[in-house]
Amino acid sequence: MEKILEYVKPELLVLIPVLSFTGIGLKRAESVADKYIPLLLGGAGILLALLWVLSSSELSGMRDVLRAAFAAITQGILCAGCSVYIHQVGKQVKKGE
């Protein structure tokens, strides 16, 4: 986990608890099947990372746009993956008790 966090931009670390709480909310709402929650968190992570990248970057050409898209997709997936990982570790710890 610590190795993965090295790849997440420090400014986007806040997405991990945000996505964790979003996942908890989706789970409690029971309107979404559990199997779709990680996919939805991935999409939300990408969207939120894209908002951050676009708001903090000057895009002057197609190359910059592609870099921004790549950064948003990879950062969003990493943050969503970390939030799902944290949730699963919590479940496994409770299971062992």
mmCIF file as gemmi writes it, N, C-alpha and C atoms, coordinates in Angstrom:
data_model
loop_
_atom_site.group_PDB
_atom_site.id
_atom_site.type_symbol
_atom_site.label_atom_id
_atom_site.label_alt_id
_atom_site.label_comp_id
_atom_site.label_asym_id
_atom_site.label_entity_id
_atom_site.label_seq_id
_atom_site.pdbx_PDB_ins_code
_atom_site.Cartn_x
_atom_site.Cartn_y
_atom_site.Cartn_z
_atom_site.occupancy
_atom_site.B_iso_or_equiv
_atom_site.pdbx_formal_charge
_atom_site.auth_seq_id
_atom_site.auth_asym_id
_atom_site.pdbx_PDB_model_num
ATOM 1 N N . MET Axp A 1 ? 0.829 -1.199 0 1 0 ? 1 A 1
ATOM 2 C CA . MET Axp A 1 ? 0 0 0 1 0 ? 1 A 1
ATOM 3 C C . MET Axp A 1 ? 0.864 1.25 0 1 0 ? 1 A 1
ATOM 4 N N . GLU Axp A 2 ? 1.901 1.252 0.84 1 0 ? 2 A 1
ATOM 5 C CA . GLU Axp A 2 ? 2.763 2.43 0.919 1 0 ? 2 A 1
ATOM 6 C C . GLU Axp A 2 ? 3.445 2.688 -0.413 1 0 ? 2 A 1
ATOM 7 N N . LYS Axp A 3 ? 3.808 1.629 -1.119 1 0 ? 3 A 1
ATOM 8 C CA . LYS Axp A 3 ? 4.463 1.767 -2.421 1 0 ? 3 A 1
ATOM 9 C C . LYS Axp A 3 ? 3.51 2.417 -3.424 1 0 ? 3 A 1
ATOM 10 N N . ILE Axp A 4 ? 2.253 2.04 -3.385 1 0 ? 4 A 1
ATOM 11 C CA . ILE Axp A 4 ? 1.266 2.62 -4.301 1 0 ? 4 A 1
ATOM 12 C C . ILE Axp A 4 ? 1.076 4.096 -4.006 1 0 ? 4 A 1
ATOM 13 N N . LEU Axp A 5 ? 1.053 4.458 -2.736 1 0 ? 5 A 1
ATOM 14 C CA . LEU Axp A 5 ? 0.842 5.859 -2.359 1 0 ? 5 A 1
ATOM 15 C C . LEU Axp A 5 ? 1.956 6.769 -2.874 1 0 ? 5 A 1
ATOM 16 N N . GLU Axp A 6 ? 3.13 6.203 -3.153 1 0 ? 6 A 1
ATOM 17 C CA . GLU Axp A 6 ? 4.214 7 -3.725 1 0 ? 6 A 1
ATOM 18 C C . GLU Axp A 6 ? 3.851 7.53 -5.104 1 0 ? 6 A 1
ATOM 19 N N . TYR Axp A 7 ? 2.954 6.857 -5.788 1 0 ? 7 A 1
ATOM 20 C CA . TYR Axp A 7 ? 2.552 7.261 -7.134 1 0 ? 7 A 1
ATOM 21 C C . TYR Axp A 7 ? 1.412 8.278 -7.139 1 0 ? 7 A 1
ATOM 22 N N . VAL Axp A 8 ? 0.724 8.415 -6.026 1 0 ? 8 A 1
ATOM 23 C CA . VAL Axp A 8 ? -0.396 9.352 -5.938 1 0 ? 8 A 1
ATOM 24 C C . VAL Axp A 8 ? 0.147 10.744 -5.619 1 0 ? 8 A 1
ATOM 25 N N . LYS Axp A 9 ? -0.292 11.727 -6.388 1 0 ? 9 A 1
ATOM 26 C CA . LYS Axp A 9 ? 0.136 13.099 -6.133 1 0 ? 9 A 1
ATOM 27 C C . LYS Axp A 9 ? -0.362 13.522 -4.754 1 0 ? 9 A 1
ATOM 28 N N . PRO Axp A 10 ? 0.493 14.201 -3.984 1 0 ? 10 A 1
ATOM 29 C CA . PRO Axp A 10 ? 0.092 14.59 -2.623 1 0 ? 10 A 1
ATOM 30 C C . PRO Axp A 10 ? -1.216 15.387 -2.578 1 0 ? 10 A 1
ATOM 31 N N . GLU Axp A 11 ? -1.452 16.204 -3.592 1 0 ? 11 A 1
ATOM 32 C CA . GLU Axp A 11 ? -2.664 17.02 -3.615 1 0 ? 11 A 1
ATOM 33 C C . GLU Axp A 11 ? -3.919 16.17 -3.772 1 0 ? 11 A 1
ATOM 34 N N . LEU Axp A 12 ? -3.755 14.967 -4.298 1 0 ? 12 A 1
ATOM 35 C CA . LEU Axp A 12 ? -4.911 14.117 -4.567 1 0 ? 12 A 1
ATOM 36 C C . LEU Axp A 12 ? -5.116 13.032 -3.505 1 0 ? 12 A 1
ATOM 37 N N . LEU Axp A 13 ? -4.272 12.981 -2.506 1 0 ? 13 A 1
ATOM 38 C CA . LEU Axp A 13 ? -4.452 11.994 -1.437 1 0 ? 13 A 1
ATOM 39 C C . LEU Axp A 13 ? -5.8 12.153 -0.731 1 0 ? 13 A 1
ATOM 40 N N . VAL Axp A 14 ? -6.334 13.357 -0.745 1 0 ? 14 A 1
ATOM 41 C CA . VAL Axp A 14 ? -7.632 13.604 -0.113 1 0 ? 14 A 1
ATOM 42 C C . VAL Axp A 14 ? -8.745 12.814 -0.804 1 0 ? 14 A 1
ATOM 43 N N . LEU Axp A 15 ? -8.525 12.422 -2.044 1 0 ? 15 A 1
ATOM 44 C CA . LEU Axp A 15 ? -9.548 11.642 -2.755 1 0 ? 15 A 1
ATOM 45 C C . LEU Axp A 15 ? -9.766 10.27 -2.121 1 0 ? 15 A 1
ATOM 46 N N . ILE Axp A 16 ? -8.746 9.72 -1.499 1 0 ? 16 A 1
ATOM 47 C CA . ILE Axp A 16 ? -8.88 8.373 -0.928 1 0 ? 16 A 1
ATOM 48 C C . ILE Axp A 16 ? -9.959 8.32 0.146 1 0 ? 16 A 1
ATOM 49 N N . PRO Axp A 17 ? -9.929 9.176 1.173 1 0 ? 17 A 1
ATOM 50 C CA . PRO Axp A 17 ? -11.036 9.122 2.139 1 0 ? 17 A 1
ATOM 51 C C . PRO Axp A 17 ? -12.368 9.585 1.544 1 0 ? 17 A 1
ATOM 52 N N . VAL Axp A 18 ? -12.32 10.529 0.605 1 0 ? 18 A 1
ATOM 53 C CA . VAL Axp A 18 ? -13.567 10.975 -0.04 1 0 ? 18 A 1
ATOM 54 C C . VAL Axp A 18 ? -14.22 9.804 -0.758 1 0 ? 18 A 1
ATOM 55 N N . LEU Axp A 19 ? -13.432 9.048 -1.495 1 0 ? 19 A 1
ATOM 56 C CA . LEU Axp A 19 ? -13.981 7.89 -2.208 1 0 ? 19 A 1
ATOM 57 C C . LEU Axp A 19 ? -14.381 6.779 -1.244 1 0 ? 19 A 1
ATOM 58 N N . SER Axp A 20 ? -13.658 6.634 -0.139 1 0 ? 20 A 1
ATOM 59 C CA . SER Axp A 20 ? -14.047 5.632 0.872 1 0 ? 20 A 1
ATOM 60 C C . SER Axp A 20 ? -15.417 5.955 1.45 1 0 ? 20 A 1
ATOM 61 N N . PHE Axp A 21 ? -15.622 7.219 1.808 1 0 ? 21 A 1
ATOM 62 C CA . PHE Axp A 21 ? -16.927 7.621 2.351 1 0 ? 21 A 1
ATOM 63 C C . PHE Axp A 21 ? -18.028 7.508 1.297 1 0 ? 21 A 1
ATOM 64 N N . THR Axp A 22 ? -17.695 7.803 0.06 1 0 ? 22 A 1
ATOM 65 C CA . THR Axp A 22 ? -18.667 7.648 -1.031 1 0 ? 22 A 1
ATOM 66 C C . THR Axp A 22 ? -19.066 6.187 -1.163 1 0 ? 22 A 1
ATOM 67 N N . GLY Axp A 23 ? -18.084 5.295 -1.095 1 0 ? 23 A 1
ATOM 68 C CA . GLY Axp A 23 ? -18.368 3.858 -1.167 1 0 ? 23 A 1
ATOM 69 C C . GLY Axp A 23 ? -19.236 3.386 -0.018 1 0 ? 23 A 1
ATOM 70 N N . ILE Axp A 24 ? -18.958 3.884 1.17 1 0 ? 24 A 1
ATOM 71 C CA . ILE Axp A 24 ? -19.783 3.531 2.34 1 0 ? 24 A 1
ATOM 72 C C . ILE Axp A 24 ? -21.213 4.01 2.129 1 0 ? 24 A 1
ATOM 73 N N . GLY Axp A 25 ? -21.362 5.219 1.601 1 0 ? 25 A 1
ATOM 74 C CA . GLY Axp A 25 ? -22.696 5.751 1.322 1 0 ? 25 A 1
ATOM 75 C C . GLY Axp A 25 ? -23.443 4.929 0.29 1 0 ? 25 A 1
ATOM 76 N N . LEU Axp A 26 ? -22.744 4.517 -0.772 1 0 ? 26 A 1
ATOM 77 C CA . LEU Axp A 26 ? -23.38 3.687 -1.796 1 0 ? 26 A 1
ATOM 78 C C . LEU Axp A 26 ? -23.786 2.328 -1.224 1 0 ? 26 A 1
ATOM 79 N N . LYS Axp A 27 ? -22.939 1.784 -0.371 1 0 ? 27 A 1
ATOM 80 C CA . LYS Axp A 27 ? -23.245 0.484 0.245 1 0 ? 27 A 1
ATOM 81 C C . LYS Axp A 27 ? -24.489 0.58 1.132 1 0 ? 27 A 1
ATOM 82 N N . ARG Axp A 28 ? -24.567 1.646 1.912 1 0 ? 28 A 1
ATOM 83 C CA . ARG Axp A 28 ? -25.72 1.817 2.809 1 0 ? 28 A 1
ATOM 84 C C . ARG Axp A 28 ? -26.995 2.152 2.057 1 0 ? 28 A 1
ATOM 85 N N . ALA Axp A 29 ? -26.873 2.802 0.921 1 0 ? 29 A 1
ATOM 86 C CA . ALA Axp A 29 ? -28.058 3.183 0.148 1 0 ? 29 A 1
ATOM 87 C C . ALA Axp A 29 ? -28.766 1.961 -0.418 1 0 ? 29 A 1
ATOM 88 N N . GLU Axp A 30 ? -28.046 0.888 -0.629 1 0 ? 30 A 1
ATOM 89 C CA . GLU Axp A 30 ? -28.584 -0.366 -1.146 1 0 ? 30 A 1
ATOM 90 C C . GLU Axp A 30 ? -29.272 -0.229 -2.501 1 0 ? 30 A 1
ATOM 91 N N . SER Axp A 31 ? -29.109 0.903 -3.164 1 0 ? 31 A 1
ATOM 92 C CA . SER Axp A 31 ? -29.699 1.075 -4.487 1 0 ? 31 A 1
ATOM 93 C C . SER Axp A 31 ? -28.735 0.659 -5.59 1 0 ? 31 A 1
ATOM 94 N N . VAL Axp A 32 ? -27.491 0.38 -5.196 1 0 ? 32 A 1
ATOM 95 C CA . VAL Axp A 32 ? -26.456 -0.026 -6.142 1 0 ? 32 A 1
ATOM 96 C C . VAL Axp A 32 ? -25.94 -1.391 -5.711 1 0 ? 32 A 1
ATOM 97 N N . ALA Axp A 33 ? -25.84 -2.306 -6.667 1 0 ? 33 A 1
ATOM 98 C CA . ALA Axp A 33 ? -25.298 -3.629 -6.352 1 0 ? 33 A 1
ATOM 99 C C . ALA Axp A 33 ? -23.834 -3.49 -5.934 1 0 ? 33 A 1
ATOM 100 N N . ASP Axp A 34 ? -23.434 -4.292 -4.955 1 0 ? 34 A 1
ATOM 101 C CA . ASP Axp A 34 ? -22.071 -4.219 -4.418 1 0 ? 34 A 1
ATOM 102 C C . ASP Axp A 34 ? -21.011 -4.363 -5.507 1 0 ? 34 A 1
ATOM 103 N N . LYS Axp A 35 ? -21.279 -5.195 -6.505 1 0 ? 35 A 1
ATOM 104 C CA . LYS Axp A 35 ? -20.273 -5.442 -7.528 1 0 ? 35 A 1
ATOM 105 C C . LYS Axp A 35 ? -19.988 -4.206 -8.384 1 0 ? 35 A 1
ATOM 106 N N . TYR Axp A 36 ? -20.897 -3.221 -8.383 1 0 ? 36 A 1
ATOM 107 C CA . TYR Axp A 36 ? -20.683 -2.01 -9.186 1 0 ? 36 A 1
ATOM 108 C C . TYR Axp A 36 ? -20.019 -0.875 -8.405 1 0 ? 36 A 1
ATOM 109 N N . ILE Axp A 37 ? -19.93 -1.008 -7.091 1 0 ? 37 A 1
ATOM 110 C CA . ILE Axp A 37 ? -19.37 0.077 -6.276 1 0 ? 37 A 1
ATOM 111 C C . ILE Axp A 37 ? -17.921 0.389 -6.66 1 0 ? 37 A 1
ATOM 112 N N . PRO Axp A 38 ? -17.02 -0.6 -6.803 1 0 ? 38 A 1
ATOM 113 C CA . PRO Axp A 38 ? -15.647 -0.251 -7.205 1 0 ? 38 A 1
ATOM 114 C C . PRO Axp A 38 ? -15.588 0.458 -8.566 1 0 ? 38 A 1
ATOM 115 N N . LEU Axp A 39 ? -16.435 0.048 -9.488 1 0 ? 39 A 1
ATOM 116 C CA . LEU Axp A 39 ? -16.475 0.687 -10.807 1 0 ? 39 A 1
ATOM 117 C C . LEU Axp A 39 ? -16.941 2.14 -10.692 1 0 ? 39 A 1
ATOM 118 N N . LEU Axp A 40 ? -17.964 2.363 -9.894 1 0 ? 40 A 1
ATOM 119 C CA . LEU Axp A 40 ? -18.451 3.729 -9.682 1 0 ? 40 A 1
ATOM 120 C C . LEU Axp A 40 ? -17.412 4.592 -8.976 1 0 ? 40 A 1
ATOM 121 N N . LEU Axp A 41 ? -16.707 4.008 -8.008 1 0 ? 41 A 1
ATOM 122 C CA . LEU Axp A 41 ? -15.653 4.754 -7.321 1 0 ? 41 A 1
ATOM 123 C C . LEU Axp A 41 ? -14.516 5.087 -8.272 1 0 ? 41 A 1
ATOM 124 N N . GLY Axp A 42 ? -14.197 4.174 -9.179 1 0 ? 42 A 1
ATOM 125 C CA . GLY Axp A 42 ? -13.175 4.449 -10.188 1 0 ? 42 A 1
ATOM 126 C C . GLY Axp A 42 ? -13.576 5.614 -11.077 1 0 ? 42 A 1
ATOM 127 N N . GLY Axp A 43 ? -14.823 5.613 -11.521 1 0 ? 43 A 1
ATOM 128 C CA . GLY Axp A 43 ? -15.316 6.714 -12.353 1 0 ? 43 A 1
ATOM 129 C C . GLY Axp A 43 ? -15.322 8.033 -11.601 1 0 ? 43 A 1
ATOM 130 N N . ALA Axp A 44 ? -15.752 7.994 -10.341 1 0 ? 44 A 1
ATOM 131 C CA . ALA Axp A 44 ? -15.771 9.213 -9.527 1 0 ? 44 A 1
ATOM 132 C C . ALA Axp A 44 ? -14.355 9.71 -9.271 1 0 ? 44 A 1
ATOM 133 N N . GLY Axp A 45 ? -13.429 8.782 -9.022 1 0 ? 45 A 1
ATOM 134 C CA . GLY Axp A 45 ? -12.038 9.156 -8.807 1 0 ? 45 A 1
ATOM 135 C C . GLY Axp A 45 ? -11.436 9.819 -10.029 1 0 ? 45 A 1
ATOM 136 N N . ILE Axp A 46 ? -11.711 9.263 -11.203 1 0 ? 46 A 1
ATOM 137 C CA . ILE Axp A 46 ? -11.211 9.845 -12.446 1 0 ? 46 A 1
ATOM 138 C C . ILE Axp A 46 ? -11.809 11.224 -12.657 1 0 ? 46 A 1
ATOM 139 N N . LEU Axp A 47 ? -13.108 11.359 -12.442 1 0 ? 47 A 1
ATOM 140 C CA . LEU Axp A 47 ? -13.774 12.653 -12.637 1 0 ? 47 A 1
ATOM 141 C C . LEU Axp A 47 ? -13.212 13.716 -11.689 1 0 ? 47 A 1
ATOM 142 N N . LEU Axp A 48 ? -13.059 13.365 -10.413 1 0 ? 48 A 1
ATOM 143 C CA . LEU Axp A 48 ? -12.534 14.322 -9.439 1 0 ? 48 A 1
ATOM 144 C C . LEU Axp A 48 ? -11.071 14.665 -9.726 1 0 ? 48 A 1
ATOM 145 N N . ALA Axp A 49 ? -10.289 13.667 -10.116 1 0 ? 49 A 1
ATOM 146 C CA . ALA Axp A 49 ? -8.891 13.934 -10.473 1 0 ? 49 A 1
ATOM 147 C C . ALA Axp A 49 ? -8.819 14.812 -11.723 1 0 ? 49 A 1
ATOM 148 N N . LEU Axp A 50 ? -9.716 14.586 -12.668 1 0 ? 50 A 1
ATOM 149 C CA . LEU Axp A 50 ? -9.755 15.405 -13.882 1 0 ? 50 A 1
ATOM 150 C C . LEU Axp A 50 ? -10.072 16.856 -13.539 1 0 ? 50 A 1
ATOM 151 N N . LEU Axp A 51 ? -11.016 17.065 -12.637 1 0 ? 51 A 1
ATOM 152 C CA . LEU Axp A 51 ? -11.333 18.431 -12.216 1 0 ? 51 A 1
ATOM 153 C C . LEU Axp A 51 ? -10.118 19.12 -11.615 1 0 ? 51 A 1
ATOM 154 N N . TRP Axp A 52 ? -9.375 18.384 -10.785 1 0 ? 52 A 1
ATOM 155 C CA . TRP Axp A 52 ? -8.181 18.968 -10.171 1 0 ? 52 A 1
ATOM 156 C C . TRP Axp A 52 ? -7.117 19.261 -11.223 1 0 ? 52 A 1
ATOM 157 N N . VAL Axp A 53 ? -6.871 18.306 -12.108 1 0 ? 53 A 1
ATOM 158 C CA . VAL Axp A 53 ? -5.838 18.486 -13.128 1 0 ? 53 A 1
ATOM 159 C C . VAL Axp A 53 ? -6.184 19.662 -14.036 1 0 ? 53 A 1
ATOM 160 N N . LEU Axp A 54 ? -7.429 19.748 -14.462 1 0 ? 54 A 1
ATOM 161 C CA . LEU Axp A 54 ? -7.822 20.846 -15.346 1 0 ? 54 A 1
ATOM 162 C C . LEU Axp A 54 ? -7.751 22.205 -14.657 1 0 ? 54 A 1
ATOM 163 N N . SER Axp A 55 ? -8.079 22.231 -13.377 1 0 ? 55 A 1
ATOM 164 C CA . SER Axp A 55 ? -8.066 23.511 -12.671 1 0 ? 55 A 1
ATOM 165 C C . SER Axp A 55 ? -6.654 23.958 -12.292 1 0 ? 55 A 1
ATOM 166 N N . SER Axp A 56 ? -5.708 23.038 -12.286 1 0 ? 56 A 1
ATOM 167 C CA . SER Axp A 56 ? -4.358 23.396 -11.848 1 0 ? 56 A 1
ATOM 168 C C . SER Axp A 56 ? -3.328 23.367 -12.968 1 0 ? 56 A 1
ATOM 169 N N . SER Axp A 57 ? -3.775 23.196 -14.194 1 0 ? 57 A 1
ATOM 170 C CA . SER Axp A 57 ? -2.845 23.098 -15.321 1 0 ? 57 A 1
ATOM 171 C C . SER Axp A 57 ? -3.182 24.12 -16.404 1 0 ? 57 A 1
ATOM 172 N N . GLU Axp A 58 ? -2.131 24.567 -17.069 1 0 ? 58 A 1
ATOM 173 C CA . GLU Axp A 58 ? -2.326 25.385 -18.263 1 0 ? 58 A 1
ATOM 174 C C . GLU Axp A 58 ? -2.2 24.463 -19.462 1 0 ? 58 A 1
ATOM 175 N N . LEU Axp A 59 ? -3.264 24.332 -20.196 1 0 ? 59 A 1
ATOM 176 C CA . LEU Axp A 59 ? -3.274 23.438 -21.343 1 0 ? 59 A 1
ATOM 177 C C . LEU Axp A 59 ? -3.11 24.267 -22.615 1 0 ? 59 A 1
ATOM 178 N N . SER Axp A 60 ? -1.96 24.129 -23.257 1 0 ? 60 A 1
ATOM 179 C CA . SER Axp A 60 ? -1.704 24.963 -24.424 1 0 ? 60 A 1
ATOM 180 C C . SER Axp A 60 ? -1.73 24.181 -25.724 1 0 ? 60 A 1
ATOM 181 N N . GLY Axp A 61 ? -1.801 22.893 -25.673 1 0 ? 61 A 1
ATOM 182 C CA . GLY Axp A 61 ? -1.83 22.107 -26.896 1 0 ? 61 A 1
ATOM 183 C C . GLY Axp A 61 ? -2.358 20.715 -26.635 1 0 ? 61 A 1
ATOM 184 N N . MET Axp A 62 ? -2.442 19.952 -27.698 1 0 ? 62 A 1
ATOM 185 C CA . MET Axp A 62 ? -2.98 18.598 -27.605 1 0 ? 62 A 1
ATOM 186 C C . MET Axp A 62 ? -2.126 17.72 -26.697 1 0 ? 62 A 1
ATOM 187 N N . ARG Axp A 63 ? -0.829 17.897 -26.724 1 0 ? 63 A 1
ATOM 188 C CA . ARG Axp A 63 ? 0.059 17.113 -25.872 1 0 ? 63 A 1
ATOM 189 C C . ARG Axp A 63 ? -0.25 17.361 -24.395 1 0 ? 63 A 1
ATOM 190 N N . ASP Axp A 64 ? -0.499 18.603 -24.038 1 0 ? 64 A 1
ATOM 191 C CA . ASP Axp A 64 ? -0.847 18.937 -22.648 1 0 ? 64 A 1
ATOM 192 C C . ASP Axp A 64 ? -2.193 18.338 -22.261 1 0 ? 64 A 1
ATOM 193 N N . VAL Axp A 65 ? -3.132 18.356 -23.18 1 0 ? 65 A 1
ATOM 194 C CA . VAL Axp A 65 ? -4.454 17.764 -22.919 1 0 ? 65 A 1
ATOM 195 C C . VAL Axp A 65 ? -4.325 16.264 -22.688 1 0 ? 65 A 1
ATOM 196 N N . LEU Axp A 66 ? -3.521 15.597 -23.511 1 0 ? 66 A 1
ATOM 197 C CA . LEU Axp A 66 ? -3.33 14.157 -23.35 1 0 ? 66 A 1
ATOM 198 C C . LEU Axp A 66 ? -2.614 13.833 -22.036 1 0 ? 66 A 1
ATOM 199 N N . ARG Axp A 67 ? -1.642 14.633 -21.665 1 0 ? 67 A 1
ATOM 200 C CA . ARG Axp A 67 ? -0.964 14.442 -20.376 1 0 ? 67 A 1
ATOM 201 C C . ARG Axp A 67 ? -1.943 14.623 -19.217 1 0 ? 67 A 1
ATOM 202 N N . ALA Axp A 68 ? -2.784 15.637 -19.314 1 0 ? 68 A 1
ATOM 203 C CA . ALA Axp A 68 ? -3.776 15.888 -18.262 1 0 ? 68 A 1
ATOM 204 C C . ALA Axp A 68 ? -4.752 14.722 -18.164 1 0 ? 68 A 1
ATOM 205 N N . ALA Axp A 69 ? -5.205 14.212 -19.298 1 0 ? 69 A 1
ATOM 206 C CA . ALA Axp A 69 ? -6.129 13.076 -19.297 1 0 ? 69 A 1
ATOM 207 C C . ALA Axp A 69 ? -5.466 11.845 -18.693 1 0 ? 69 A 1
ATOM 208 N N . PHE Axp A 70 ? -4.221 11.592 -19.084 1 0 ? 70 A 1
ATOM 209 C CA . PHE Axp A 70 ? -3.487 10.45 -18.543 1 0 ? 70 A 1
ATOM 210 C C . PHE Axp A 70 ? -3.325 10.579 -17.032 1 0 ? 70 A 1
ATOM 211 N N . ALA Axp A 71 ? -2.925 11.759 -16.572 1 0 ? 71 A 1
ATOM 212 C CA . ALA Axp A 71 ? -2.746 11.983 -15.138 1 0 ? 71 A 1
ATOM 213 C C . ALA Axp A 71 ? -4.055 11.784 -14.391 1 0 ? 71 A 1
ATOM 214 N N . ALA Axp A 72 ? -5.142 12.313 -14.928 1 0 ? 72 A 1
ATOM 215 C CA . ALA Axp A 72 ? -6.438 12.188 -14.261 1 0 ? 72 A 1
ATOM 216 C C . ALA Axp A 72 ? -6.883 10.733 -14.185 1 0 ? 72 A 1
ATOM 217 N N . ILE Axp A 73 ? -6.721 9.993 -15.27 1 0 ? 73 A 1
ATOM 218 C CA . ILE Axp A 73 ? -7.151 8.596 -15.283 1 0 ? 73 A 1
ATOM 219 C C . ILE Axp A 73 ? -6.316 7.766 -14.311 1 0 ? 73 A 1
ATOM 220 N N . THR Axp A 74 ? -4.999 7.913 -14.378 1 0 ? 74 A 1
ATOM 221 C CA . THR Axp A 74 ? -4.156 7.101 -13.501 1 0 ? 74 A 1
ATOM 222 C C . THR Axp A 74 ? -4.326 7.484 -12.034 1 0 ? 74 A 1
ATOM 223 N N . GLN Axp A 75 ? -4.395 8.767 -11.744 1 0 ? 75 A 1
ATOM 224 C CA . GLN Axp A 75 ? -4.556 9.205 -10.356 1 0 ? 75 A 1
ATOM 225 C C . GLN Axp A 75 ? -5.923 8.793 -9.815 1 0 ? 75 A 1
ATOM 226 N N . GLY Axp A 76 ? -6.958 8.921 -10.632 1 0 ? 76 A 1
ATOM 227 C CA . GLY Axp A 76 ? -8.303 8.526 -10.198 1 0 ? 76 A 1
ATOM 228 C C . GLY Axp A 76 ? -8.398 7.044 -9.9 1 0 ? 76 A 1
ATOM 229 N N . ILE Axp A 77 ? -7.788 6.225 -10.754 1 0 ? 77 A 1
ATOM 230 C CA . ILE Axp A 77 ? -7.807 4.775 -10.534 1 0 ? 77 A 1
ATOM 231 C C . ILE Axp A 77 ? -6.995 4.402 -9.298 1 0 ? 77 A 1
ATOM 232 N N . LEU Axp A 78 ? -5.825 5.017 -9.132 1 0 ? 78 A 1
ATOM 233 C CA . LEU Axp A 78 ? -5.01 4.736 -7.951 1 0 ? 78 A 1
ATOM 234 C C . LEU Axp A 78 ? -5.752 5.089 -6.659 1 0 ? 78 A 1
ATOM 235 N N . CYS Axp A 79 ? -6.378 6.257 -6.641 1 0 ? 79 A 1
ATOM 236 C CA . CYS Axp A 79 ? -7.105 6.684 -5.432 1 0 ? 79 A 1
ATOM 237 C C . CYS Axp A 79 ? -8.298 5.78 -5.161 1 0 ? 79 A 1
ATOM 238 N N . ALA Axp A 80 ? -9.034 5.414 -6.207 1 0 ? 80 A 1
ATOM 239 C CA . ALA Axp A 80 ? -10.171 4.511 -6.022 1 0 ? 80 A 1
ATOM 240 C C . ALA Axp A 80 ? -9.687 3.14 -5.546 1 0 ? 80 A 1
ATOM 241 N N . GLY Axp A 81 ? -8.596 2.663 -6.121 1 0 ? 81 A 1
ATOM 242 C CA . GLY Axp A 81 ? -8.035 1.381 -5.701 1 0 ? 81 A 1
ATOM 243 C C . GLY Axp A 81 ? -7.625 1.39 -4.244 1 0 ? 81 A 1
ATOM 244 N N . CYS Axp A 82 ? -7.018 2.475 -3.808 1 0 ? 82 A 1
ATOM 245 C CA . CYS Axp A 82 ? -6.619 2.596 -2.396 1 0 ? 82 A 1
ATOM 246 C C . CYS Axp A 82 ? -7.842 2.612 -1.483 1 0 ? 82 A 1
ATOM 247 N N . SER Axp A 83 ? -8.893 3.295 -1.894 1 0 ? 83 A 1
ATOM 248 C CA . SER Axp A 83 ? -10.087 3.352 -1.045 1 0 ? 83 A 1
ATOM 249 C C . SER Axp A 83 ? -10.754 1.982 -0.938 1 0 ? 83 A 1
ATOM 250 N N . VAL Axp A 84 ? -10.804 1.238 -2.032 1 0 ? 84 A 1
ATOM 251 C CA . VAL Axp A 84 ? -11.382 -0.11 -2 1 0 ? 84 A 1
ATOM 252 C C . VAL Axp A 84 ? -10.488 -1.034 -1.172 1 0 ? 84 A 1
ATOM 253 N N . TYR Axp A 85 ? -9.178 -0.878 -1.314 1 0 ? 85 A 1
ATOM 254 C CA . TYR Axp A 85 ? -8.231 -1.68 -0.539 1 0 ? 85 A 1
ATOM 255 C C . TYR Axp A 85 ? -8.427 -1.459 0.958 1 0 ? 85 A 1
ATOM 256 N N . ILE Axp A 86 ? -8.542 -0.208 1.347 1 0 ? 86 A 1
ATOM 257 C CA . ILE Axp A 86 ? -8.745 0.116 2.766 1 0 ? 86 A 1
ATOM 258 C C . ILE Axp A 86 ? -10.027 -0.534 3.28 1 0 ? 86 A 1
ATOM 259 N N . HIS Axp A 87 ? -11.086 -0.466 2.47 1 0 ? 87 A 1
ATOM 260 C CA . HIS Axp A 87 ? -12.358 -1.078 2.867 1 0 ? 87 A 1
ATOM 261 C C . HIS Axp A 87 ? -12.206 -2.592 3.037 1 0 ? 87 A 1
ATOM 262 N N . GLN Axp A 88 ? -11.516 -3.227 2.098 1 0 ? 88 A 1
ATOM 263 C CA . GLN Axp A 88 ? -11.357 -4.678 2.154 1 0 ? 88 A 1
ATOM 264 C C . GLN Axp A 88 ? -10.493 -5.11 3.345 1 0 ? 88 A 1
ATOM 265 N N . VAL Axp A 89 ? -9.453 -4.341 3.649 1 0 ? 89 A 1
ATOM 266 C CA . VAL Axp A 89 ? -8.631 -4.653 4.821 1 0 ? 89 A 1
ATOM 267 C C . VAL Axp A 89 ? -9.482 -4.565 6.086 1 0 ? 89 A 1
ATOM 268 N N . GLY Axp A 90 ? -10.316 -3.533 6.172 1 0 ? 90 A 1
ATOM 269 C CA . GLY Axp A 90 ? -11.203 -3.397 7.321 1 0 ? 90 A 1
ATOM 270 C C . GLY Axp A 90 ? -12.138 -4.585 7.465 1 0 ? 90 A 1
ATOM 271 N N . LYS Axp A 91 ? -12.673 -5.063 6.342 1 0 ? 91 A 1
ATOM 272 C CA . LYS Axp A 91 ? -13.558 -6.231 6.385 1 0 ? 91 A 1
ATOM 273 C C . LYS Axp A 91 ? -12.815 -7.472 6.852 1 0 ? 91 A 1
ATOM 274 N N . GLN Axp A 92 ? -11.598 -7.664 6.351 1 0 ? 92 A 1
ATOM 275 C CA . GLN Axp A 92 ? -10.834 -8.841 6.708 1 0 ? 92 A 1
ATOM 276 C C . GLN Axp A 92 ? -10.429 -8.829 8.189 1 0 ? 92 A 1
ATOM 277 N N . VAL Axp A 93 ? -10.109 -7.639 8.702 1 0 ? 93 A 1
ATOM 278 C CA . VAL Axp A 93 ? -9.749 -7.527 10.115 1 0 ? 93 A 1
ATOM 279 C C . VAL Axp A 93 ? -10.943 -7.885 10.982 1 0 ? 93 A 1
ATOM 280 N N . LYS Axp A 94 ? -12.125 -7.384 10.622 1 0 ? 94 A 1
ATOM 281 C CA . LYS Axp A 94 ? -13.333 -7.709 11.39 1 0 ? 94 A 1
ATOM 282 C C . LYS Axp A 94 ? -13.666 -9.186 11.306 1 0 ? 94 A 1
ATOM 283 N N . LYS Axp A 95 ? -13.417 -9.782 10.154 1 0 ? 95 A 1
ATOM 284 C CA . LYS Axp A 95 ? -13.7 -11.192 9.951 1 0 ? 95 A 1
ATOM 285 C C . LYS Axp A 95 ? -12.845 -12.074 10.857 1 0 ? 95 A 1
ATOM 286 N N . GLY Axp A 96 ? -11.62 -11.65 11.089 1 0 ? 96 A 1
ATOM 287 C CA . GLY Axp A 96 ? -10.694 -12.427 11.908 1 0 ? 96 A 1
ATOM 288 C C . GLY Axp A 96 ? -10.997 -12.383 13.39 1 0 ? 96 A 1
ATOM 289 N N . GLU Axp A 97 ? -11.824 -11.445 13.817 1 0 ? 97 A 1
ATOM 290 C CA . GLU Axp A 97 ? -12.117 -11.3 15.247 1 0 ? 97 A 1
ATOM 291 C C . GLU Axp A 97 ? -13.037 -12.37 15.772 1 0 ? 97 A 1
